[in-house]
C-alpha cells in the first residue's frame, strides 16, 4: 500500500505559513484575505505586510498607515462579533447622505434647500467620495477648514456639520462604523466664528428709532411694522404672512398658524418654524392701532391669493406681501440714514433683533419664562432664555423689585 503524500503548507515569500483564506499576490506584491460578507458576497482585505512584526515597506511612513493583514483580519472578526458590517463602511459619504435623507423626505421647502446645498458641496468636495469607514476626525476638520476657505459662513458650516454628524450616527446605528468622525466641537481654532451676535435695543434706542421713523418721509411707511414687531415678538416671516383674518380686534389677539416665504421670485406659505409656533398672541392698544392704520393705508393692494391665503396686511409698493429680505434691506438703509444725522448712533440691527428686544423687555417687566416661551413660539424654554439680553440697568431694577 502506498502512503498518502503529505500536503505542504502554503507560505508567503518570507516563508511564513499562510492561514486559511490568506494568499500572496506576486504581481501586486501584497497579501490578501478572502471572506464572505453578511450577504454572502466575496470580499478581500489587502496589505503588503502579513504580520505585525514584518518590516514596513518604503512607501509608508508609519506602521499605523500600513496595518498588517492579520491586524485587519483581527479587526474584521472583532467587528463581526459586535455586529458591525465591514462592507457597509465601503459606501461613500454622499451615498450615506442620500440613504439618511431618504429616511425622512417629508420636510418643508427650506429644509430641502439646505439639503440640496450640502449635497452639492459633497459632490464638489473630496469628502463626498471618501469611504465612510476611512473618514477620520482630521478629515472632518479639514473639510470644515475648506468650507471656510471657500467663503461659507460660520453658521452655515456649523449647520452642515450637524447634518453630517447625524448621517454618521446612522452609519453607527447600522453597524457600519465604530465612531463618529464629526463628533467634535467647532471652535475658533478650526473655523473663525464670524456670526454677528444678536442684540436687543435699549429703551432709549427704541424711542429714538420710533421718533425718527414717524417723521422720515422714506421710512415712515415701515413704522407700523416696527411697532407690531416690538410689541408681539413675531418672526418677520410671520409678520409678512399676517392677513386681516388672523387679527381679532374685538378680543385683542393675533392668531399665528403660518408664515410667508419669498424665494426665487415666488411666494409660498409654510407652517410656523416650530410646532409651538401655532399660537395666539395678546395685543394691546399700540399694536391694535398700528395694525388698523396699516390696513387702512394699504395702497395698490393686489387681489393676490397664495396657497389659500389672501388679504395680507403688510405690502410693498407694488401691492404684494412684504418679505424678509425686503425688510432687512430697508432696515439697513434706514440705520445708515439715522446714524448720518444723529450723534447717538443706532447699532446695526435686523428685524429679528426686534424679536430679541421684545423678549428682553418682557423678561425685564417680570413676565414668566413659560408664558414668554408661548408668546415666542419656542419649542424649548432654553431657546427663550437665549433671547434675553440683560444689562446693568435691568439687573439693578430686578434687584430693587426683589429687595423692596
LINPE-V37209 format. One record per backbone hydrogen bond with DSSP energy under -1.0 kcal/mol. CO is the residue of the C=O (numbers start at 1). NH is the residue of the N-H. E is the energy in kcal/mol with one decimal. If there is no record, write none. Layout:
BEGIN
co=CO nh=NH e=E
co=CO nh=NH e=E
END
This chain:
BEGIN
co=10 nh=18 e=-3.0
co=12 nh=15 e=-2.1
co=16 nh=12 e=-2.1
co=19 nh=22 e=-2.0
co=21 nh=34 e=-2.4
co=23 nh=32 e=-2.5
co=25 nh=29 e=-1.6
co=25 nh=30 e=-1.4
co=30 nh=25 e=-2.7
co=31 nh=47 e=-1.8
co=32 nh=23 e=-2.0
co=33 nh=45 e=-1.9
co=35 nh=43 e=-3.2
co=37 nh=40 e=-2.0
co=41 nh=37 e=-2.5
co=43 nh=35 e=-2.4
co=45 nh=33 e=-2.2
co=47 nh=31 e=-3.4
co=49 nh=69 e=-2.9
co=50 nh=70 e=-1.9
co=51 nh=54 e=-1.3
co=57 nh=60 e=-1.5
co=68 nh=72 e=-1.9
co=69 nh=73 e=-2.4
co=70 nh=74 e=-2.2
co=71 nh=75 e=-2.1
co=72 nh=76 e=-2.4
co=73 nh=77 e=-2.5
co=74 nh=78 e=-2.2
co=75 nh=79 e=-2.7
co=76 nh=80 e=-2.4
co=77 nh=81 e=-2.0
co=78 nh=82 e=-1.4
co=79 nh=84 e=-3.5
co=80 nh=83 e=-1.3
co=84 nh=86 e=-1.0
co=87 nh=90 e=-1.8
co=88 nh=91 e=-1.5
co=89 nh=133 e=-2.8
co=91 nh=132 e=-2.8
co=92 nh=96 e=-2.3
co=93 nh=97 e=-2.5
co=94 nh=98 e=-2.2
co=95 nh=99 e=-2.1
co=96 nh=100 e=-2.7
co=97 nh=101 e=-2.7
co=98 nh=102 e=-1.7
co=100 nh=103 e=-1.3
co=101 nh=104 e=-1.2
co=105 nh=107 e=-1.5
co=108 nh=112 e=-2.0
co=109 nh=113 e=-2.2
co=110 nh=114 e=-1.7
co=111 nh=115 e=-2.3
co=112 nh=116 e=-2.6
co=113 nh=117 e=-2.0
co=114 nh=118 e=-2.1
co=115 nh=119 e=-2.4
co=116 nh=120 e=-2.1
co=117 nh=121 e=-1.9
co=118 nh=122 e=-2.4
co=119 nh=123 e=-2.1
co=120 nh=124 e=-1.6
co=125 nh=128 e=-1.4
co=127 nh=130 e=-1.2
co=128 nh=94 e=-2.2
co=130 nh=93 e=-1.7
co=131 nh=134 e=-2.2
co=136 nh=140 e=-2.1
co=137 nh=141 e=-2.4
co=138 nh=142 e=-2.4
co=139 nh=143 e=-2.0
co=140 nh=144 e=-1.7
co=141 nh=145 e=-2.0
co=142 nh=146 e=-2.3
co=143 nh=147 e=-2.1
co=144 nh=148 e=-1.8
co=145 nh=149 e=-2.3
co=146 nh=150 e=-1.5
co=147 nh=152 e=-2.2
co=148 nh=151 e=-1.6
co=153 nh=157 e=-2.5
co=154 nh=158 e=-2.6
co=155 nh=159 e=-2.4
co=156 nh=160 e=-2.4
co=157 nh=161 e=-2.6
co=158 nh=162 e=-2.0
co=159 nh=163 e=-1.6
co=160 nh=164 e=-2.4
co=161 nh=165 e=-2.6
co=162 nh=166 e=-1.7
co=163 nh=167 e=-1.9
co=164 nh=168 e=-1.9
co=165 nh=169 e=-1.4
co=166 nh=170 e=-1.4
co=167 nh=171 e=-1.7
co=168 nh=172 e=-1.8
co=169 nh=173 e=-2.5
co=170 nh=174 e=-2.0
co=171 nh=176 e=-2.9
co=172 nh=175 e=-1.3
co=175 nh=85 e=-2.8
co=180 nh=183 e=-1.6
co=182 nh=184 e=-1.6
co=187 nh=190 e=-1.7
co=187 nh=191 e=-2.2
co=192 nh=194 e=-1.1
co=202 nh=206 e=-2.5
co=203 nh=207 e=-2.3
co=204 nh=208 e=-2.2
co=205 nh=209 e=-2.4
co=206 nh=210 e=-2.5
co=207 nh=211 e=-2.3
co=208 nh=212 e=-2.2
co=209 nh=213 e=-2.4
co=210 nh=214 e=-2.0
co=212 nh=216 e=-1.5
co=216 nh=220 e=-1.3
co=219 nh=222 e=-1.4
co=220 nh=223 e=-1.4
co=222 nh=226 e=-2.1
co=223 nh=227 e=-2.2
co=224 nh=228 e=-2.2
co=225 nh=229 e=-2.5
co=226 nh=230 e=-2.6
co=227 nh=231 e=-1.3
co=229 nh=233 e=-1.9
co=235 nh=239 e=-2.2
co=236 nh=240 e=-2.4
co=237 nh=241 e=-1.0
co=237 nh=260 e=-2.1
co=239 nh=242 e=-1.3
co=242 nh=313 e=-2.4
co=243 nh=246 e=-1.2
co=244 nh=247 e=-1.3
co=246 nh=255 e=-2.8
co=248 nh=252 e=-1.5
co=248 nh=253 e=-1.9
co=252 nh=283 e=-2.1
co=253 nh=248 e=-3.0
co=254 nh=281 e=-2.7
co=256 nh=279 e=-1.5
co=259 nh=270 e=-2.5
co=261 nh=268 e=-2.0
co=263 nh=266 e=-1.6
co=266 nh=263 e=-2.9
co=268 nh=261 e=-2.8
co=270 nh=259 e=-2.5
co=274 nh=277 e=-1.4
co=275 nh=278 e=-1.2
co=279 nh=256 e=-3.1
co=281 nh=254 e=-2.4
co=284 nh=288 e=-2.7
co=285 nh=289 e=-2.8
co=286 nh=290 e=-1.9
co=287 nh=291 e=-2.4
co=288 nh=292 e=-2.4
co=289 nh=293 e=-2.5
co=290 nh=294 e=-2.1
co=291 nh=295 e=-2.4
co=292 nh=296 e=-2.3
co=293 nh=297 e=-2.5
co=302 nh=304 e=-2.6
co=306 nh=309 e=-2.2
co=309 nh=306 e=-3.0
co=311 nh=244 e=-1.9
co=314 nh=322 e=-2.4
co=316 nh=319 e=-2.0
co=319 nh=302 e=-2.1
co=320 nh=316 e=-3.3
co=323 nh=327 e=-1.9
co=324 nh=328 e=-2.5
co=325 nh=329 e=-2.5
co=326 nh=330 e=-2.0
co=327 nh=331 e=-2.8
co=328 nh=332 e=-2.0
co=329 nh=333 e=-2.0
co=330 nh=334 e=-2.3
co=331 nh=335 e=-2.4
co=332 nh=336 e=-1.7
co=333 nh=337 e=-2.0
co=334 nh=338 e=-2.5
co=335 nh=339 e=-2.8
co=336 nh=340 e=-1.4
co=347 nh=349 e=-1.3
co=352 nh=356 e=-1.4
co=353 nh=357 e=-2.1
co=354 nh=358 e=-2.3
co=355 nh=359 e=-2.1
co=356 nh=360 e=-2.5
co=357 nh=361 e=-2.6
co=358 nh=362 e=-2.5
co=359 nh=363 e=-2.1
co=360 nh=364 e=-2.4
co=361 nh=365 e=-1.4
co=362 nh=367 e=-2.4
co=363 nh=366 e=-1.4
co=368 nh=372 e=-2.7
co=369 nh=373 e=-2.6
co=370 nh=374 e=-1.3
co=371 nh=375 e=-2.0
co=372 nh=376 e=-2.5
co=373 nh=377 e=-1.5
co=373 nh=378 e=-1.7
co=380 nh=384 e=-1.1
co=381 nh=385 e=-2.0
co=382 nh=386 e=-1.2
co=384 nh=387 e=-1.3
co=385 nh=388 e=-1.1
co=391 nh=395 e=-2.7
co=392 nh=396 e=-2.2
co=393 nh=397 e=-2.3
co=394 nh=398 e=-2.1
co=395 nh=399 e=-2.2
co=396 nh=400 e=-2.3
co=397 nh=401 e=-2.0
co=398 nh=402 e=-1.4
co=399 nh=403 e=-3.0
co=400 nh=404 e=-1.6
END
